[in-house]
Amino acid sequence: MGVSRQAMHKTVGDLEGLGLLDLVIDPTNRSAKLVKLTDKGQANVEAALDAFIDIEVELASRIGPSSVQALRLALSSSWGEPVAVIRTARG
């Protein structure tokens, strides 16, 4: 996923603390845990998907369905490797 183990552990712990995820023992590997959505987590996923649908419908009414499709295609295309950005102080 492109993040450190520590960052992933913290994120999962935070989401577990919010009641969105549960950690359960993997039945095929008792030393591992599986991350599962709780009912509350699933409800949040469904609400987010509904919000995206509403946004897409509104966007289509403003710029047209073909433009939304073109935007979707552009955003789902490979953009290549990330570029490192170095910021310098300007005086």
C-alpha positions in Angstrom: 0.0 0.0 0.0 3.0 2.2 0.0 3.0 3.0 3.7 5.1 1.7 6.6 3.9 -1.1 8.8 3.8 1.4 11.7 1.6 3.8 9.8 -0.8 1.0 8.8 -0.9 -0.3 12.4 -1.7 3.2 13.7 -4.4 3.8 11.1 -6.0 0.4 11.7 -5.9 1.0 15.5 -7.5 4.5 15.0 -10.3 3.0 12.9 -10.8 0.2 15.4 -11.1 2.8 18.1 -13.8 4.6 16.2 -15.7 1.3 15.9 -15.3 1.0 12.1 -13.0 -2.0 12.1 -12.5 -5.2 14.0 -9.4 -7.3 14.2 -10.0 -11.1 14.3 -7.7 -14.0 14.4 -7.0 -15.5 10.9 -8.4 -19.1 11.0 -5.7 -20.2 8.5 -2.8 -18.6 10.4 -3.4 -18.1 14.1 -0.4 -15.7 14.4 -2.1 -13.3 12.0 -5.1 -11.1 12.3 -7.7 -10.1 9.7 -9.2 -6.6 9.5 -12.9 -6.6 9.0 -15.5 -3.9 8.7 -18.0 -3.6 11.5 -21.6 -2.8 10.8 -20.8 0.8 11.5 -17.8 0.7 9.1 -20.0 -0.9 6.4 -22.6 1.8 6.9 -19.9 4.5 6.5 -18.7 2.9 3.3 -22.2 2.8 1.9 -22.8 6.5 2.9 -19.6 7.5 1.1 -20.6 5.6 -2.0 -24.0 7.3 -2.0 -22.3 10.7 -1.6 -20.0 9.9 -4.6 -23.1 9.0 -6.7 -24.8 12.3 -5.7 -21.7 14.2 -6.6 -21.4 12.5 -9.9 -25.1 13.1 -10.8 -24.6 16.8 -9.9 -21.4 17.0 -11.9 -23.1 15.4 -14.9 -25.9 17.9 -14.8 -23.3 20.7 -14.9 -20.8 19.5 -17.4 -22.6 16.6 -19.1 -22.4 12.8 -18.9 -19.7 12.5 -21.6 -17.4 14.9 -19.7 -17.9 13.0 -16.5 -17.0 9.8 -18.3 -13.9 11.5 -19.7 -12.9 12.7 -16.3 -13.4 9.2 -14.8 -11.2 7.8 -17.5 -8.5 10.4 -17.0 -8.5 9.9 -13.2 -8.4 6.1 -13.5 -5.5 6.1 -16.0 -1.9 5.4 -14.9 -0.1 8.7 -14.1 3.3 7.0 -13.8 5.5 7.1 -10.8 5.1 9.9 -8.3 7.4 12.9 -8.6 9.3 14.0 -5.6 8.7 17.7 -4.9 11.4 19.6 -3.1 10.2 23.0 -1.7 12.7 25.7 -1.1 12.3 28.8 1.1 11.8 31.9 -0.9 12.9 35.2 0.5 
